[in-house]
Amino acid sequence: MLHVLISASRFSLIIFMAVYTFYSFTALKSNIKPASQEKLFKKQTRLMYMFLINANLILYLLYQDVRILILAICEIVLFMLTFVIYKKIYSNASKSLVNNMCMLLAVSFVILTRLDIDKAIKQFVFAAVAIVITCFIPIIVAKLEGLSKLGMFYGIIGIIGLALVLVIAQTTYGAKLSLSIGPVVIQPSEFIKIIFIFFVACMLKDIEDFKYLVKVTIIAAIHVLILVMSKDLGGALIFLVTYLVMLYVSTRNPFYMFIGLVAGALASIVAYFLFSHIQARVIAWKDPLSVINDQGYQICQSLFAIGYGGWFGTGLGQGMPEKIPVVTTDFVFSAISEEMGVLFSICIIFLCINCFLMMFNISLQIKDYFYKLIALGIGTLYGAQTFLALGGVIKFIPSTGVTLPLVSYGGSSLFCIIILFAIIQGLYVRENNEDMEYEEIR
């Protein structure tokens, strides 16, 4: 009987996610009426709750652990609280981004409950604390003035923070990433991403001359170089891409983008010859089967899992994702593909694309150039991180050790992404409030 329920569940989970994803893009149509859009958002919410209930009931029947049911109830309460905050208190917030954030978190909670219930509980606590703390960010961003006048302050703080990581951080999988403060382990580079976006937006909103542009580029390059020295190549790529996109939009000069990409490519070649763990990842990317018992083991297990799951997945608890090293962080997408199916995973990719498009759409709507650049930077950072995370898992690019936003396990990464979502919600609320005030004046 349980086997029948699991088989039925894997198809229902795909249907819930597919319909949810379809509604996400339908709601983006320019000619859709507000009333129809609101109905779609409500349907998405119901689908998310159905997904959570379905998946957690199957997991409970499999493992008979009452913590699964308690955690599921807590997750539903958390999402209800989130909807109250962003749909009632912030009535002008982007409901599409709120729904997508919660749906991706729901997927994270389910797959982590399947893999490691203790980590699922920690992930829930991280998310709950982050949502409660960041619920004040939209109003702060919407009301606080003077954020655009602290450019050099942001730059100095970012460099000091990254330098501190370089000197005293713990080495994790070949890179210096984490700082331990008692029982708490944090990755400062995750939060410095936010500071970096504000630095670049401050400095590029009013470009004075070429000399000024060179000074800004040098400071940005110092951020990237420190990350390279820390052997955090994934973080360095995210910083570089974010800066280049913001620079191109500010200057409208494709030559600067070209020079930046060439410099990045040359730096990658140098890093390859300097760092042995980079060489190992490139070898594993080029021909993982030839080194399956060594450097290629992780990526091979990832590809085997994705292939074994097929289009419809094996069903929750029926696969072997534990064979993939660091499956809860860097390779969580492989575990999802194996047990929930490639179709389900494709929907996750489209949801990430939907978030990316929404962020850029918000950037286009914002009139204030400083806030426009911040929204652009957030969208670029989110897109770059998602691309690196997914590309490494499917062997499209060498693995960079980057987590999939909102889905992978990790306190610092999760907290940073929820902060970014809260900031862009604040920018959206601010823009809508200004438009409403303008209409009232008219």
Buried (B, 14 or more C-beta within 10 A) or exposed (E): EEEEBBEEBBBBBBBBBBBBBBBBBEBBEEEEEEEEBEEBBBBBBEBBBBBBEBBBBBBBBBBEEEBBEEBBEBBBEBBEBBBEBBBEEBEBBBBBBBBBBBBBBBBBBBBBBBBBBEBBBBBBEBBBBBBEEBBEBBBEBBEEEEBBEBBBEBBBBBBEBBBEBBEEBEEBBBBBBBBEEEEEBBBBBBBBBBBBBBBBBBBBBEEEEEEEBEEBBEBBBBBBBBBBBBBBBBBBBBBBBBBBBBBBBBBEEEEBBEBBEEBBEEBBEEBBEEBEBBBBBBBBBEEBEEBBEEBBBBBBBBBBBBEBBEEBBBBBBBBBBEBBBBBBBBBBBBBBBBBBBBBBBBBBEBBBBBBBBBBBBBBEBBEBBBBBBBBBBBBBBBBBBBBBBBBBBBBEBBBBBBBBBBBBBBBBBBBBBBBBBBBBBBBBBBBBEBEEEEEEEE
